[in-house]
Amino acid sequence: KVYPEIGYIKKEFYKLGAMFNLMSGSGSSVYGIFPNYEKAVHALEIFQNKYFTFLHHEPN
């Protein structure tokens, strides 16, 4: 692969509990869908020191 780090990120998302993840069409971002807020926050904490990272969630 041209950018093996993308594969690494996607694998880590699954290890952290993502139900689904995908790279954007242009390849500028990778996103994950998590089953709950806590797992999403945990993934954010893991990735935020190395990548531009943000969290979006629906309010309860």
C-alpha distance matrix in Angstrom:
0.0 3.8 5.5 5.7 9.2 9.1 8.6 11.3 13.5 13.5 14.4 17.0 18.5 19.2 20.7 22.8 24.2 22.4 23.5 20.7 17.8 15.8 13.8 16.2 16.2 15.6 13.0 15.6 16.2 15.6 18.8 20.4 23.7 25.8 29.1 31.2 31.7 31.8 28.3 27.0 28.9 27.6 23.9 25.1 26.7 23.7 21.3 24.0 24.3 20.7 19.8 21.9 23.0 25.7 27.4 29.1 31.5 34.4 37.7 39.8
3.8 0.0 3.8 6.3 9.0 9.2 10.1 12.5 14.1 14.8 16.3 18.3 19.7 21.0 22.5 24.2 25.8 23.8 25.1 22.1 18.9 16.5 13.8 15.6 15.4 14.0 11.5 13.7 15.0 15.3 18.8 21.0 24.5 26.8 30.3 32.1 32.2 32.4 29.2 27.4 29.1 28.1 24.3 24.9 26.6 23.7 21.0 23.1 23.2 19.5 18.4 20.3 21.9 24.8 26.9 28.7 31.4 34.4 37.7 40.1
5.5 3.8 0.0 3.8 5.4 5.9 7.6 9.4 10.7 11.9 13.6 15.1 16.5 18.3 19.6 20.9 22.8 20.9 22.6 19.8 16.4 14.4 11.7 13.8 14.5 13.1 9.9 11.5 12.3 12.3 15.9 18.1 21.7 23.8 27.4 29.0 28.9 29.0 25.8 24.0 25.4 24.4 20.7 21.2 22.8 20.0 17.2 19.3 19.5 15.8 14.7 16.8 18.3 21.3 23.4 25.5 28.3 31.4 34.6 37.0
5.7 6.3 3.8 0.0 3.8 5.3 5.3 6.5 8.9 10.1 10.9 12.6 14.6 16.0 16.8 18.6 20.6 19.2 21.1 18.7 15.6 14.4 12.6 15.5 16.7 15.9 12.4 14.0 13.8 12.8 15.9 17.4 20.9 22.6 26.0 27.7 27.8 27.5 24.1 22.8 24.3 22.8 19.2 20.2 21.5 18.3 16.1 18.8 18.9 15.4 14.9 17.6 18.6 21.6 23.4 25.7 28.1 31.4 34.4 36.5
9.2 9.0 5.4 3.8 0.0 3.8 5.4 4.9 6.2 8.6 9.8 10.4 12.3 14.5 15.1 16.3 18.6 17.3 19.7 17.5 14.3 13.4 11.6 14.5 16.4 15.5 11.8 12.4 11.6 10.7 13.7 15.2 18.9 20.3 23.9 25.1 24.9 24.5 21.3 19.8 21.0 19.5 16.0 16.7 17.9 14.9 12.4 15.0 15.1 11.7 11.2 14.0 15.0 18.2 20.2 22.7 25.3 28.7 31.6 33.7
9.1 9.2 5.9 5.3 3.8 0.0 3.8 5.4 5.2 6.3 8.7 9.9 10.7 12.8 14.4 15.4 17.1 15.1 17.1 14.4 11.0 9.7 7.9 10.9 13.0 12.6 8.9 10.1 8.9 7.5 10.6 12.4 16.0 18.0 21.5 23.1 23.1 23.2 20.0 18.3 19.9 19.0 15.2 16.0 18.0 15.3 12.7 15.3 16.3 13.1 11.6 13.6 14.1 16.7 18.4 20.5 22.9 26.1 29.2 31.4
8.6 10.1 7.6 5.3 5.4 3.8 0.0 3.8 5.5 5.1 6.2 8.6 9.9 11.0 12.4 14.3 15.8 14.2 15.9 13.6 10.8 10.2 9.6 13.1 14.9 15.3 11.8 13.5 12.1 9.8 12.2 12.9 16.2 17.8 21.0 23.0 23.5 23.3 19.8 18.7 20.7 19.3 15.7 17.3 19.0 16.0 14.2 17.3 18.3 15.4 14.4 16.7 16.7 19.1 20.2 22.2 24.2 27.2 30.4 32.2
11.3 12.5 9.4 6.5 4.9 5.4 3.8 0.0 3.8 5.5 5.2 6.1 8.7 10.2 10.5 12.2 14.5 13.7 16.1 14.5 11.9 12.3 11.9 15.4 17.8 17.9 14.2 15.1 13.2 10.8 12.7 13.1 16.4 17.3 20.5 22.0 22.2 21.5 18.0 17.3 18.7 16.8 13.4 15.2 16.3 13.0 11.6 15.0 15.6 12.9 12.7 15.6 15.4 18.1 19.3 21.8 23.8 27.0 29.9 31.6
13.5 14.1 10.7 8.9 6.2 5.2 5.5 3.8 0.0 3.8 5.5 5.1 6.2 8.9 9.8 10.4 12.6 11.3 14.0 12.3 9.4 10.0 9.8 13.1 16.0 16.2 12.6 12.9 10.4 7.7 9.3 9.7 13.2 14.3 17.8 19.0 19.0 18.6 15.3 14.0 15.5 14.1 10.4 11.9 13.6 10.7 8.8 12.1 13.4 11.1 10.2 12.6 11.9 14.4 15.5 18.0 20.1 23.4 26.2 28.1
13.5 14.8 11.9 10.1 8.6 6.3 5.1 5.5 3.8 0.0 3.8 5.4 5.2 6.6 8.9 10.0 11.1 9.2 11.1 9.1 6.5 7.4 8.3 12.0 14.7 15.8 12.5 13.6 10.9 7.5 8.4 8.1 11.3 12.6 15.9 17.8 18.5 18.5 14.9 13.8 16.2 15.0 11.4 13.5 15.6 13.1 11.6 14.9 16.7 14.6 13.3 15.1 13.9 15.7 16.1 17.9 19.5 22.5 25.6 27.2
14.4 16.3 13.6 10.9 9.8 8.7 6.2 5.2 5.5 3.8 0.0 3.8 5.4 5.3 6.3 8.7 10.1 9.5 11.5 10.6 9.1 10.7 12.0 15.7 18.3 19.4 16.1 17.2 14.6 11.2 11.7 10.6 13.2 13.6 16.4 18.4 19.3 18.7 14.9 14.8 17.0 15.0 11.9 14.7 16.2 13.2 12.7 16.3 17.7 15.9 15.4 17.7 16.4 18.3 18.4 20.4 21.6 24.6 27.4 28.6
17.0 18.3 15.1 12.6 10.4 9.9 8.6 6.1 5.1 5.4 3.8 0.0 3.8 5.3 4.9 6.1 8.7 8.8 11.8 11.5 10.1 12.2 13.4 16.8 19.9 20.7 17.3 17.6 14.6 11.4 11.4 10.1 12.6 12.4 15.3 16.5 17.0 15.9 12.3 12.2 13.9 11.6 8.6 11.5 12.6 9.5 9.5 13.3 14.6 13.3 13.3 15.7 14.1 16.0 16.1 18.6 19.9 23.1 25.6 26.8
18.5 19.7 16.5 14.6 12.3 10.7 9.9 8.7 6.2 5.2 5.4 3.8 0.0 3.8 5.5 5.1 6.4 5.4 8.6 8.3 7.1 9.9 11.7 14.9 18.1 19.4 16.3 16.6 13.2 9.6 8.6 6.5 8.8 8.8 11.9 13.4 14.0 13.5 9.9 9.4 11.8 10.3 7.1 10.0 12.0 9.9 9.7 13.0 15.3 14.3 13.4 15.0 12.8 13.9 13.4 15.4 16.4 19.5 22.1 23.4
19.2 21.0 18.3 16.0 14.5 12.8 11.0 10.2 8.9 6.6 5.3 5.3 3.8 0.0 3.8 5.3 5.1 4.8 6.9 7.5 7.8 11.0 13.5 16.8 19.7 21.5 18.6 19.4 16.1 12.4 11.2 8.4 9.7 9.2 11.4 13.6 15.1 14.6 10.8 11.3 14.1 12.4 9.9 13.2 15.0 12.9 13.2 16.7 18.8 17.9 17.1 18.8 16.5 17.3 16.3 17.9 18.3 20.9 23.5 24.3
20.7 22.5 19.6 16.8 15.1 14.4 12.4 10.5 9.8 8.9 6.3 4.9 5.5 3.8 0.0 3.8 5.5 7.3 9.9 11.2 11.4 14.4 16.6 19.9 23.0 24.4 21.2 21.7 18.5 14.9 13.9 11.4 12.6 11.2 13.0 14.5 15.7 14.2 10.5 11.9 13.9 11.3 9.5 13.2 14.0 11.5 12.8 16.3 18.0 17.4 17.5 19.6 17.4 18.5 17.6 19.7 20.0 22.8 25.0 25.6
22.8 24.2 20.9 18.6 16.3 15.4 14.3 12.2 10.4 10.0 8.7 6.1 5.1 5.3 3.8 0.0 3.8 6.1 9.5 11.0 11.3 14.6 16.7 19.7 23.0 24.4 21.3 21.2 17.7 14.3 12.7 9.9 10.8 8.8 10.7 11.5 12.2 10.6 6.9 8.3 10.1 7.6 6.2 10.0 10.9 9.2 10.8 13.9 16.0 16.1 16.0 17.7 15.0 15.6 14.5 16.6 16.9 19.8 21.7 22.4
24.2 25.8 22.8 20.6 18.6 17.1 15.8 14.5 12.6 11.1 10.1 8.7 6.4 5.1 5.5 3.8 0.0 3.8 6.3 8.9 10.4 14.0 16.9 19.6 22.9 24.7 22.0 22.2 18.6 15.0 12.7 9.3 8.9 6.5 7.6 9.2 11.0 10.1 6.4 8.2 11.0 9.4 8.5 12.0 13.5 12.5 13.8 16.6 19.1 19.2 18.6 19.8 16.8 16.7 14.8 16.2 15.7 18.1 20.2 20.4
22.4 23.8 20.9 19.2 17.3 15.1 14.2 13.7 11.3 9.2 9.5 8.8 5.4 4.8 7.3 6.1 3.8 0.0 3.8 5.4 6.8 10.6 13.6 16.1 19.3 21.4 19.0 19.3 15.7 12.1 9.5 5.9 5.5 4.5 6.9 9.3 11.0 11.3 7.8 7.9 11.4 10.8 8.8 11.7 14.2 13.3 13.5 16.2 19.1 18.8 17.4 18.2 15.2 15.0 13.1 14.0 13.9 16.3 18.9 19.6
23.5 25.1 22.6 21.1 19.7 17.1 15.9 16.1 14.0 11.1 11.5 11.8 8.6 6.9 9.9 9.5 6.3 3.8 0.0 3.8 7.1 10.7 14.2 16.5 19.3 21.9 19.9 20.7 17.3 13.7 11.0 7.5 5.7 5.5 6.5 10.0 12.6 13.5 10.5 10.7 14.4 14.2 12.5 15.1 17.8 17.0 17.1 19.7 22.7 22.2 20.6 21.1 18.1 17.5 15.4 15.4 14.7 16.4 19.2 19.6
20.7 22.1 19.8 18.7 17.5 14.4 13.6 14.5 12.3 9.1 10.6 11.5 8.3 7.5 11.2 11.0 8.9 5.4 3.8 0.0 3.8 7.0 10.7 12.9 15.5 18.2 16.4 17.5 14.2 10.8 8.4 5.7 5.2 7.3 9.4 12.5 14.5 15.8 12.7 11.9 15.6 15.7 13.2 15.3 18.4 17.4 16.7 19.2 22.2 21.2 19.1 19.5 16.9 16.6 15.0 15.0 15.0 16.9 20.2 21.1
17.8 18.9 16.4 15.6 14.3 11.0 10.8 11.9 9.4 6.5 9.1 10.1 7.1 7.8 11.4 11.3 10.4 6.8 7.1 3.8 0.0 3.8 7.1 9.8 12.7 15.0 12.8 13.8 10.6 7.1 5.5 4.1 6.1 8.9 11.9 14.4 15.6 16.8 13.6 12.1 15.4 15.4 12.3 13.9 17.1 15.9 14.4 16.9 19.8 18.3 16.1 16.4 14.3 14.5 13.8 14.3 15.3 17.7 21.1 22.6
15.8 16.5 14.4 14.4 13.4 9.7 10.2 12.3 10.0 7.4 10.7 12.2 9.9 11.0 14.4 14.6 14.0 10.6 10.7 7.0 3.8 0.0 3.8 6.4 9.0 11.4 9.5 11.1 8.5 5.6 5.6 6.6 9.0 12.2 15.4 17.7 18.6 20.0 17.0 15.0 18.0 18.3 14.9 15.9 19.2 17.9 15.7 17.9 20.7 18.7 16.0 16.2 14.7 15.2 15.2 15.5 17.1 19.4 23.0 24.8
13.8 13.8 11.7 12.6 11.6 7.9 9.6 11.9 9.8 8.3 12.0 13.4 11.7 13.5 16.6 16.7 16.9 13.6 14.2 10.7 7.1 3.8 0.0 3.8 6.5 8.0 5.7 7.6 5.7 4.2 6.4 9.0 11.9 15.2 18.6 20.5 20.8 22.2 19.3 16.9 19.5 19.8 16.1 16.6 19.7 18.3 15.5 17.4 19.8 17.3 14.4 14.5 13.9 15.0 15.8 16.5 18.7 21.2 24.8 27.1
16.2 15.6 13.8 15.5 14.5 10.9 13.1 15.4 13.1 12.0 15.7 16.8 14.9 16.8 19.9 19.7 19.6 16.1 16.5 12.9 9.8 6.4 3.8 0.0 3.8 5.5 5.0 6.3 5.4 6.0 7.7 10.9 13.3 16.8 20.1 21.8 21.9 23.8 21.3 18.5 20.8 21.8 18.3 18.0 21.4 20.5 17.5 18.6 21.2 18.9 15.5 14.7 14.4 15.0 15.9 16.0 18.5 20.7 24.3 26.9
16.2 15.4 14.5 16.7 16.4 13.0 14.9 17.8 16.0 14.7 18.3 19.9 18.1 19.7 23.0 23.0 22.9 19.3 19.3 15.5 12.7 9.0 6.5 3.8 0.0 3.8 5.5 7.8 8.5 9.6 11.4 14.3 16.5 20.2 23.3 25.2 25.4 27.4 24.9 22.1 24.6 25.5 22.0 21.8 25.1 24.1 21.0 22.2 24.5 22.0 18.7 17.8 17.9 18.5 19.5 19.4 21.7 23.6 27.3 29.8
15.6 14.0 13.1 15.9 15.5 12.6 15.3 17.9 16.2 15.8 19.4 20.7 19.4 21.5 24.4 24.4 24.7 21.4 21.9 18.2 15.0 11.4 8.0 5.5 3.8 0.0 3.8 5.5 7.9 10.2 12.8 16.2 18.8 22.2 25.6 27.2 27.0 28.8 26.4 23.4 25.4 26.3 22.7 22.1 25.1 24.1 20.7 21.5 23.4 20.6 17.3 16.5 17.3 18.4 20.1 20.4 23.2 25.4 28.9 31.7
13.0 11.5 9.9 12.4 11.8 8.9 11.8 14.2 12.6 12.5 16.1 17.3 16.3 18.6 21.2 21.3 22.0 19.0 19.9 16.4 12.8 9.5 5.7 5.0 5.5 3.8 0.0 3.8 5.5 7.4 10.7 14.0 17.1 20.3 23.8 25.4 25.2 26.5 23.9 21.1 23.0 23.5 19.8 19.4 22.3 20.9 17.5 18.6 20.4 17.5 14.4 14.2 15.0 16.7 18.5 19.4 22.3 24.9 28.3 31.0
15.6 13.7 11.5 14.0 12.4 10.1 13.5 15.1 12.9 13.6 17.2 17.6 16.6 19.4 21.7 21.2 22.2 19.3 20.7 17.5 13.8 11.1 7.6 6.3 7.8 5.5 3.8 0.0 3.8 7.2 10.3 13.9 17.1 20.1 23.7 24.8 24.0 25.4 23.1 20.0 21.4 22.2 18.6 17.6 20.4 19.4 15.8 16.2 18.0 15.3 11.9 11.1 12.3 14.0 16.4 17.4 20.7 23.5 26.7 29.7
16.2 15.0 12.3 13.8 11.6 8.9 12.1 13.2 10.4 10.9 14.6 14.6 13.2 16.1 18.5 17.7 18.6 15.7 17.3 14.2 10.6 8.5 5.7 5.4 8.5 7.9 5.5 3.8 0.0 3.8 6.6 10.3 13.5 16.3 20.0 21.0 20.3 21.6 19.3 16.3 17.8 18.7 15.1 14.2 17.2 16.4 13.0 13.7 16.0 13.7 10.2 9.4 9.7 11.1 13.1 14.3 17.4 20.3 23.5 26.4
15.6 15.3 12.3 12.8 10.7 7.5 9.8 10.8 7.7 7.5 11.2 11.4 9.6 12.4 14.9 14.3 15.0 12.1 13.7 10.8 7.1 5.6 4.2 6.0 9.6 10.2 7.4 7.2 3.8 0.0 3.8 7.0 10.5 13.3 17.0 18.3 18.0 19.2 16.5 13.8 15.8 16.3 12.6 12.6 15.7 14.5 11.6 13.2 15.8 13.7 10.6 10.7 9.8 11.1 12.3 13.6 16.2 19.2 22.5 24.9
18.8 18.8 15.9 15.9 13.7 10.6 12.2 12.7 9.3 8.4 11.7 11.4 8.6 11.2 13.9 12.7 12.7 9.5 11.0 8.4 5.5 5.6 6.4 7.7 11.4 12.8 10.7 10.3 6.6 3.8 0.0 3.8 7.0 9.8 13.5 14.7 14.6 16.1 13.6 10.8 13.3 14.2 10.8 11.0 14.5 13.9 11.6 13.2 16.3 15.0 12.1 11.6 9.5 9.6 9.7 10.6 12.7 15.6 19.0 21.3
20.4 21.0 18.1 17.4 15.2 12.4 12.9 13.1 9.7 8.1 10.6 10.1 6.5 8.4 11.4 9.9 9.3 5.9 7.5 5.7 4.1 6.6 9.0 10.9 14.3 16.2 14.0 13.9 10.3 7.0 3.8 0.0 3.8 6.3 10.0 11.6 12.1 13.4 10.7 8.4 11.6 12.2 9.2 10.4 13.8 13.3 12.0 14.0 17.2 16.4 14.1 14.0 11.3 11.0 9.8 10.6 11.7 14.5 17.7 19.4
23.7 24.5 21.7 20.9 18.9 16.0 16.2 16.4 13.2 11.3 13.2 12.6 8.8 9.7 12.6 10.8 8.9 5.5 5.7 5.2 6.1 9.0 11.9 13.3 16.5 18.8 17.1 17.1 13.5 10.5 7.0 3.8 0.0 3.8 6.8 8.9 10.1 12.1 9.7 7.9 11.6 12.7 10.6 12.0 15.4 15.4 14.7 16.4 19.9 19.6 17.3 16.9 13.8 12.5 10.3 10.0 9.9 12.0 15.2 16.5
25.8 26.8 23.8 22.6 20.3 18.0 17.8 17.3 14.3 12.6 13.6 12.4 8.8 9.2 11.2 8.8 6.5 4.5 5.5 7.3 8.9 12.2 15.2 16.8 20.2 22.2 20.3 20.1 16.3 13.3 9.8 6.3 3.8 0.0 3.8 5.6 7.3 8.8 6.4 5.7 9.4 10.3 9.1 11.1 13.9 14.2 14.5 16.3 19.6 19.9 18.2 18.1 14.6 13.3 10.6 10.7 9.8 11.9 14.5 15.2
29.1 30.3 27.4 26.0 23.9 21.5 21.0 20.5 17.8 15.9 16.4 15.3 11.9 11.4 13.0 10.7 7.6 6.9 6.5 9.4 11.9 15.4 18.6 20.1 23.3 25.6 23.8 23.7 20.0 17.0 13.5 10.0 6.8 3.8 0.0 3.8 7.2 8.7 7.2 7.9 11.2 12.0 11.9 14.0 16.4 16.9 17.7 19.5 22.8 23.3 21.8 21.7 18.1 16.4 13.3 12.8 10.8 12.0 14.0 13.7
31.2 32.1 29.0 27.7 25.1 23.1 23.0 22.0 19.0 17.8 18.4 16.5 13.4 13.6 14.5 11.5 9.2 9.3 10.0 12.5 14.4 17.7 20.5 21.8 25.2 27.2 25.4 24.8 21.0 18.3 14.7 11.6 8.9 5.6 3.8 0.0 3.8 5.6 5.7 6.5 8.9 10.3 11.2 12.6 14.7 16.0 17.2 18.3 21.6 22.7 21.4 21.1 17.3 15.3 11.9 11.6 9.2 10.4 11.7 11.3
31.7 32.2 28.9 27.8 24.9 23.1 23.5 22.2 19.0 18.5 19.3 17.0 14.0 15.1 15.7 12.2 11.0 11.0 12.6 14.5 15.6 18.6 20.8 21.9 25.4 27.0 25.2 24.0 20.3 18.0 14.6 12.1 10.1 7.3 7.2 3.8 0.0 3.8 5.6 5.1 6.1 8.6 10.0 10.4 12.3 14.4 15.4 15.9 19.2 20.8 19.6 18.9 15.1 12.8 9.3 9.5 7.4 9.4 10.1 10.5
31.8 32.4 29.0 27.5 24.5 23.2 23.3 21.5 18.6 18.5 18.7 15.9 13.5 14.6 14.2 10.6 10.1 11.3 13.5 15.8 16.8 20.0 22.2 23.8 27.4 28.8 26.5 25.4 21.6 19.2 16.1 13.4 12.1 8.8 8.7 5.6 3.8 0.0 3.8 5.4 5.2 6.2 8.7 9.8 10.6 12.6 14.5 15.2 18.1 20.0 19.4 19.3 15.7 14.1 11.2 12.4 11.0 13.1 13.5 13.6
28.3 29.2 25.8 24.1 21.3 20.0 19.8 18.0 15.3 14.9 14.9 12.3 9.9 10.8 10.5 6.9 6.4 7.8 10.5 12.7 13.6 17.0 19.3 21.3 24.9 26.4 23.9 23.1 19.3 16.5 13.6 10.7 9.7 6.4 7.2 5.7 5.6 3.8 0.0 3.8 5.4 5.0 6.3 8.6 9.9 10.7 12.5 14.1 17.0 18.2 17.6 18.1 14.5 13.6 11.1 12.6 11.8 14.3 15.6 16.0
27.0 27.4 24.0 22.8 19.8 18.3 18.7 17.3 14.0 13.8 14.8 12.2 9.4 11.3 11.9 8.3 8.2 7.9 10.7 11.9 12.1 15.0 16.9 18.5 22.1 23.4 21.1 20.0 16.3 13.8 10.8 8.4 7.9 5.7 7.9 6.5 5.1 5.4 3.8 0.0 3.8 5.4 5.2 6.2 8.7 10.0 10.7 11.8 15.2 16.3 15.0 14.9 11.3 9.9 7.4 9.1 9.0 12.1 13.8 15.1
28.9 29.1 25.4 24.3 21.0 19.9 20.7 18.7 15.5 16.2 17.0 13.9 11.8 14.1 13.9 10.1 11.0 11.4 14.4 15.6 15.4 18.0 19.5 20.8 24.6 25.4 23.0 21.4 17.8 15.8 13.3 11.6 11.6 9.4 11.2 8.9 6.1 5.2 5.4 3.8 0.0 3.8 5.4 4.9 6.2 8.7 10.0 10.2 13.3 15.2 14.5 14.3 10.8 9.5 7.5 10.0 10.2 13.5 14.4 15.7
27.6 28.1 24.4 22.8 19.5 19.0 19.3 16.8 14.1 15.0 15.0 11.6 10.3 12.4 11.3 7.6 9.4 10.8 14.2 15.7 15.4 18.3 19.8 21.8 25.5 26.3 23.5 22.2 18.7 16.3 14.2 12.2 12.7 10.3 12.0 10.3 8.6 6.2 5.0 5.4 3.8 0.0 3.8 5.4 5.1 6.4 8.9 10.1 12.5 14.3 14.4 15.2 12.0 11.9 10.6 13.3 13.7 16.9 17.9 18.9
23.9 24.3 20.7 19.2 16.0 15.2 15.7 13.4 10.4 11.4 11.9 8.6 7.1 9.9 9.5 6.2 8.5 8.8 12.5 13.2 12.3 14.9 16.1 18.3 22.0 22.7 19.8 18.6 15.1 12.6 10.8 9.2 10.6 9.1 11.9 11.2 10.0 8.7 6.3 5.2 5.4 3.8 0.0 3.8 5.4 5.1 6.3 8.4 11.1 12.0 11.6 12.6 9.6 10.1 9.4 12.4 13.4 16.9 18.7 20.1
25.1 24.9 21.2 20.2 16.7 16.0 17.3 15.2 11.9 13.5 14.7 11.5 10.0 13.2 13.2 10.0 12.0 11.7 15.1 15.3 13.9 15.9 16.6 18.0 21.8 22.1 19.4 17.6 14.2 12.6 11.0 10.4 12.0 11.1 14.0 12.6 10.4 9.8 8.6 6.2 4.9 5.4 3.8 0.0 3.8 5.5 5.3 5.7 9.0 10.4 9.6 9.9 6.7 7.0 7.0 10.5 12.3 16.0 17.6 19.6
26.7 26.6 22.8 21.5 17.9 18.0 19.0 16.3 13.6 15.6 16.2 12.6 12.0 15.0 14.0 10.9 13.5 14.2 17.8 18.4 17.1 19.2 19.7 21.4 25.1 25.1 22.3 20.4 17.2 15.7 14.5 13.8 15.4 13.9 16.4 14.7 12.3 10.6 9.9 8.7 6.2 5.1 5.4 3.8 0.0 3.8 5.7 5.6 7.6 10.0 10.6 11.5 9.1 10.0 10.2 13.8 15.4 18.9 19.9 21.7
23.7 23.7 20.0 18.3 14.9 15.3 16.0 13.0 10.7 13.1 13.2 9.5 9.9 12.9 11.5 9.2 12.5 13.3 17.0 17.4 15.9 17.9 18.3 20.5 24.1 24.1 20.9 19.4 16.4 14.5 13.9 13.3 15.4 14.2 16.9 16.0 14.4 12.6 10.7 10.0 8.7 6.4 5.1 5.5 3.8 0.0 3.8 6.0 7.2 8.4 9.6 11.7 9.8 11.7 12.4 15.9 17.6 21.2 22.7 24.3
21.3 21.0 17.2 16.1 12.4 12.7 14.2 11.6 8.8 11.6 12.7 9.5 9.7 13.2 12.8 10.8 13.8 13.5 17.1 16.7 14.4 15.7 15.5 17.5 21.0 20.7 17.5 15.8 13.0 11.6 11.6 12.0 14.7 14.5 17.7 17.2 15.4 14.5 12.5 10.7 10.0 8.9 6.3 5.3 5.7 3.8 0.0 3.8 5.7 5.7 5.9 8.1 6.8 9.5 11.1 14.7 17.1 20.8 22.7 24.8
24.0 23.1 19.3 18.8 15.0 15.3 17.3 15.0 12.1 14.9 16.3 13.3 13.0 16.7 16.3 13.9 16.6 16.2 19.7 19.2 16.9 17.9 17.4 18.6 22.2 21.5 18.6 16.2 13.7 13.2 13.2 14.0 16.4 16.3 19.5 18.3 15.9 15.2 14.1 11.8 10.2 10.1 8.4 5.7 5.6 6.0 3.8 0.0 3.8 5.5 5.4 6.3 5.3 7.9 10.2 14.0 16.7 20.4 21.9 24.3
24.3 23.2 19.5 18.9 15.1 16.3 18.3 15.6 13.4 16.7 17.7 14.6 15.3 18.8 18.0 16.0 19.1 19.1 22.7 22.2 19.8 20.7 19.8 21.2 24.5 23.4 20.4 18.0 16.0 15.8 16.3 17.2 19.9 19.6 22.8 21.6 19.2 18.1 17.0 15.2 13.3 12.5 11.1 9.0 7.6 7.2 5.7 3.8 0.0 3.8 6.1 8.1 8.6 11.5 14.0 17.7 20.4 24.1 25.5 27.9
20.7 19.5 15.8 15.4 11.7 13.1 15.4 12.9 11.1 14.6 15.9 13.3 14.3 17.9 17.4 16.1 19.2 18.8 22.2 21.2 18.3 18.7 17.3 18.9 22.0 20.6 17.5 15.3 13.7 13.7 15.0 16.4 19.6 19.9 23.3 22.7 20.8 20.0 18.2 16.3 15.2 14.3 12.0 10.4 10.0 8.4 5.7 5.5 3.8 0.0 3.8 7.2 8.6 12.2 15.0 18.6 21.5 25.2 27.1 29.5
19.8 18.4 14.7 14.9 11.2 11.6 14.4 12.7 10.2 13.3 15.4 13.3 13.4 17.1 17.5 16.0 18.6 17.4 20.6 19.1 16.1 16.0 14.4 15.5 18.7 17.3 14.4 11.9 10.2 10.6 12.1 14.1 17.3 18.2 21.8 21.4 19.6 19.4 17.6 15.0 14.5 14.4 11.6 9.6 10.6 9.6 5.9 5.4 6.1 3.8 0.0 3.8 5.7 9.5 12.6 15.9 19.1 22.8 24.9 27.6
21.9 20.3 16.8 17.6 14.0 13.6 16.7 15.6 12.6 15.1 17.7 15.7 15.0 18.8 19.6 17.7 19.8 18.2 21.1 19.5 16.4 16.2 14.5 14.7 17.8 16.5 14.2 11.1 9.4 10.7 11.6 14.0 16.9 18.1 21.7 21.1 18.9 19.3 18.1 14.9 14.3 15.2 12.6 9.9 11.5 11.7 8.1 6.3 8.1 7.2 3.8 0.0 3.8 7.0 10.7 13.6 17.1 20.7 22.7 25.8
23.0 21.9 18.3 18.6 15.0 14.1 16.7 15.4 11.9 13.9 16.4 14.1 12.8 16.5 17.4 15.0 16.8 15.2 18.1 16.9 14.3 14.7 13.9 14.4 17.9 17.3 15.0 12.3 9.7 9.8 9.5 11.3 13.8 14.6 18.1 17.3 15.1 15.7 14.5 11.3 10.8 12.0 9.6 6.7 9.1 9.8 6.8 5.3 8.6 8.6 5.7 3.8 0.0 3.8 7.1 10.3 13.6 17.3 19.3 22.2
25.7 24.8 21.3 21.6 18.2 16.7 19.1 18.1 14.4 15.7 18.3 16.0 13.9 17.3 18.5 15.6 16.7 15.0 17.5 16.6 14.5 15.2 15.0 15.0 18.5 18.4 16.7 14.0 11.1 11.1 9.6 11.0 12.5 13.3 16.4 15.3 12.8 14.1 13.6 9.9 9.5 11.9 10.1 7.0 10.0 11.7 9.5 7.9 11.5 12.2 9.5 7.0 3.8 0.0 3.8 6.8 10.2 13.8 15.7 18.8
27.4 26.9 23.4 23.4 20.2 18.4 20.2 19.3 15.5 16.1 18.4 16.1 13.4 16.3 17.6 14.5 14.8 13.1 15.4 15.0 13.8 15.2 15.8 15.9 19.5 20.1 18.5 16.4 13.1 12.3 9.7 9.8 10.3 10.6 13.3 11.9 9.3 11.2 11.1 7.4 7.5 10.6 9.4 7.0 10.2 12.4 11.1 10.2 14.0 15.0 12.6 10.7 7.1 3.8 0.0 3.8 6.7 10.3 12.3 15.1
29.1 28.7 25.5 25.7 22.7 20.5 22.2 21.8 18.0 17.9 20.4 18.6 15.4 17.9 19.7 16.6 16.2 14.0 15.4 15.0 14.3 15.5 16.5 16.0 19.4 20.4 19.4 17.4 14.3 13.6 10.6 10.6 10.0 10.7 12.8 11.6 9.5 12.4 12.6 9.1 10.0 13.3 12.4 10.5 13.8 15.9 14.7 14.0 17.7 18.6 15.9 13.6 10.3 6.8 3.8 0.0 3.8 7.1 9.5 12.7
31.5 31.4 28.3 28.1 25.3 22.9 24.2 23.8 20.1 19.5 21.6 19.9 16.4 18.3 20.0 16.9 15.7 13.9 14.7 15.0 15.3 17.1 18.7 18.5 21.7 23.2 22.3 20.7 17.4 16.2 12.7 11.7 9.9 9.8 10.8 9.2 7.4 11.0 11.8 9.0 10.2 13.7 13.4 12.3 15.4 17.6 17.1 16.7 20.4 21.5 19.1 17.1 13.6 10.2 6.7 3.8 0.0 3.8 6.3 9.1
34.4 34.4 31.4 31.4 28.7 26.1 27.2 27.0 23.4 22.5 24.6 23.1 19.5 20.9 22.8 19.8 18.1 16.3 16.4 16.9 17.7 19.4 21.2 20.7 23.6 25.4 24.9 23.5 20.3 19.2 15.6 14.5 12.0 11.9 12.0 10.4 9.4 13.1 14.3 12.1 13.5 16.9 16.9 16.0 18.9 21.2 20.8 20.4 24.1 25.2 22.8 20.7 17.3 13.8 10.3 7.1 3.8 0.0 3.8 6.4
37.7 37.7 34.6 34.4 31.6 29.2 30.4 29.9 26.2 25.6 27.4 25.6 22.1 23.5 25.0 21.7 20.2 18.9 19.2 20.2 21.1 23.0 24.8 24.3 27.3 28.9 28.3 26.7 23.5 22.5 19.0 17.7 15.2 14.5 14.0 11.7 10.1 13.5 15.6 13.8 14.4 17.9 18.7 17.6 19.9 22.7 22.7 21.9 25.5 27.1 24.9 22.7 19.3 15.7 12.3 9.5 6.3 3.8 0.0 3.8
39.8 40.1 37.0 36.5 33.7 31.4 32.2 31.6 28.1 27.2 28.6 26.8 23.4 24.3 25.6 22.4 20.4 19.6 19.6 21.1 22.6 24.8 27.1 26.9 29.8 31.7 31.0 29.7 26.4 24.9 21.3 19.4 16.5 15.2 13.7 11.3 10.5 13.6 16.0 15.1 15.7 18.9 20.1 19.6 21.7 24.3 24.8 24.3 27.9 29.5 27.6 25.8 22.2 18.8 15.1 12.7 9.1 6.4 3.8 0.0
